[in-house]
Amino acid sequence: NFSLEGRTYVIMGVANKRSLAWGIAKSLHEVGARLIFTYANERFEKPVKDLAATLEGQDALFYPCDVTNDDAVAKTFASIKEDVGTIHGIAHCIAFAQKEDLKGEFVDTSRDGYLLAHNISAYSLVAVAREAQPLMSEGGGIVTLTYLGGERVVQNYNVMGVAKASLDASMKYLANDLGKDNIRVNAISAGPIRTLSAKGVGDFNSILKQIEEKAPLRRTVTQEEVGSTAYYLLSDLSQGVTGEIIHVDSGYSILG
Ligand code: 0WD
């Protein structure tokens, strides 16, 4: 039985209906999961609540969580513990870099820009996993979203690629630490999808075009395809899988 009925998942990083986090929320909702949404600041509170209201029969909960602030992360998970007790998984769908660091040459990245990208896009997974661990007393899954630019050079992705490499390695070390508590930690390496964050990447359209022309499936992937892979990784379907990066990218990563 692979229904998620009776299980609770925290979805971090819904900005709008195009967000990959929203694709994951829809997939988990469809199979009966209870959802908890966290948002970076008040600006996203109403949009997230409005979106969640479209999920029929979903009794969602909402908490602010600025992942750059350790106290804020601790407070969010303390509130979740108080309100629901046990959780069964987390979808970490958070990244940020300054726009000026997502074009031109990587060599020009400032120290501040480098640290900011790593802080929000990589360290946040560590902070979240640490605070969530005590709430995952029945075991569970943590999924993060990464990108090919962390494995090899992708034009303009620059500092975010380096942050994704750090995220990928953090995911593996966390998988090793949390495995003894039956908590699995994995990443989805998504192909490019037009979202708010993607807009920040220089010449994003040509990245999309490359996929349409060259990827084995000759098309870009959808939010729903990322969502169903997240469902797989967060459910018992993937019981033996941890520390893994699954590419949901129309096969593009196999090309040299
Ligand atoms: O092509 C793509 N869209 C891909 C995205 C390909 C492969 C991977 N990804 C990754 C991204 O790098 C990111 O890790 O997927 C994840 C989700 O990104 P998304 O769905 O593409 O983008 P978006 O809808 O903009 O959501 C990212 C959200 C933020 O939105 P804003 O508008 O604030 O940038 O990350 C959240 C926020 O909701 N976020 C934060 N959350 C908590 N604390 C923070 C923060 N400090 N900063 C950003």
Residues whose N, C-alpha, C, O or C-beta is under 5 A from the ligand:
A	BS01	0WD	G13 V14 A15 N16 R18 S19 L20 A21 A40 C65 D66 V67 T68 C93 I94 A95 F96 I120 L145 T146 Y147 A190 G191 P192 I193 T195 L196 S197 A198
